[in-house]
């Protein structure tokens, strides 16, 4: 058999799906630096700098704060493997695919999983959560801040009191919110928080930042059984990220350069400024879609994640044809629904670099063209005009 020796040319896309997101050229430039060894003193300087920047973005002073050498799913698994023992009770607020996955992993760890299900298009009813958990003792209470499968935003602050009442560690998934929606790990009393490099942080996929409170770190040390995964054992990994510098695995050096640079860019912009940019772009997109006759899957404005926007697919419009048209005609990628949402919604990510006027306006123009091409009637230019008004108002 003759092997194909040709090189595949990668086209430039505008990534406006649920992730990965656009990567700043300065991040790509950082990735072009020479690879050095995992015990090189210069790499240790980068590790220290990266940890400090992660603490700033998570808004925490936690000692155990580091990027796991794998994607966000590994952060999810590490957040469970390192704390759960067989028979522990774990409660999960579930309204989408990724929250459900937390429950699945907890079950594989031998936990008694208490699923608190709610409608996919709504945030969890906290009174219902309190009622279900009244009198129970938990090891972990888990929730997703921004559910990537549905675009639902869950308020986190009130969960601390519920966790306290049940004796639980509070675990929060911030994969599609960190860097785009305010996250306050220390102020909100979050014990275990993980994210992904490839969304609002504007870095390629491959790392999962995680931070663990002192209380959770103590629980991890007191755990009677070792973490179910050697590779994701935070006690072992932390020995490399501490002054001890004890070898655990060879980290993806180039990805560490990338994340360090992406965090620098985010902090140079300012977390508050970046979050406001995401909020404003979300509002502009929603107004534009409404002017085009489209509706959001999440009806409650307060429950909409700014970073992950879910749009109901109009009756009679072919999901795949619209997405293919956007990709082939405009080079724009948006996401299909996943799980139970497949075929009923589109997922538009305003993640990092795409949360700005030029991207939102281009998408609205392109989507208008795609819809008209597929037989959906909408007023030409109405979406762009409505979105521009939001941006103009914000600029005054």
DAFEN-V751820 format. One record per backbone hydrogen bond with DSSP energy under -1.0 kcal/mol. NH is the residue of the N-H (numbers start at 1). CO is the residue of the C=O. If there is no record, write none. Layout:
nh,co
NH,CO
NH,CO
This chain:
nh,co
14,331
16,14
16,333
21,198
27,24
28,24
29,25
30,26
31,27
32,29
33,30
40,37
44,40
45,41
46,42
47,43
48,44
49,45
50,46
51,47
52,48
53,49
54,50
55,51
56,52
57,53
58,54
60,55
65,63
66,210
68,208
70,68
74,71
75,71
76,72
77,73
78,74
79,75
80,77
81,77
82,78
83,80
84,80
87,110
88,85
90,112
91,140
92,114
93,142
94,116
100,96
101,97
102,98
103,99
104,100
105,101
106,102
107,103
108,104
109,105
110,107
111,106
112,88
114,90
116,92
118,94
122,119
129,125
130,126
131,127
132,128
133,129
136,133
138,166
139,89
140,89
141,169
142,91
143,171
145,173
147,152
150,147
151,147
153,303
154,145
159,156
160,157
162,158
163,159
164,160
165,161
166,162
168,163
169,139
171,141
172,192
173,143
174,194
177,174
178,174
180,177
181,177
185,58
186,59
188,184
190,185
191,170
192,170
193,211
194,172
195,209
197,207
202,199
203,197
208,68
210,66
211,193
212,64
213,191
217,213
218,214
219,215
220,216
221,217
222,218
233,230
237,233
238,234
240,237
241,237
245,242
246,239
253,251
256,252
257,253
258,254
259,255
260,256
261,257
262,258
263,259
264,260
265,261
266,262
267,263
268,264
269,265
270,266
274,270
275,271
276,272
277,273
278,274
279,275
280,276
281,277
282,278
283,279
284,280
285,281
286,282
287,283
288,284
289,285
290,286
291,287
293,290
294,289
297,310
303,300
304,301
305,151
309,348
311,346
312,295
313,344
317,314
322,318
323,319
324,320
325,321
326,322
327,323
328,324
329,325
330,326
332,326
333,14
335,347
341,338
342,339
344,341
345,341
346,311
347,335
348,309
349,16
350,307
354,351
355,352
356,354
360,356
361,357
362,358
363,359
364,360
365,361
366,362
367,363
368,364
369,365
370,366
371,367
372,368
373,369
374,370
375,372
376,371
382,379
385,381
386,382
387,383
388,384
389,385
390,386
391,387
392,388
393,389
394,390
395,391
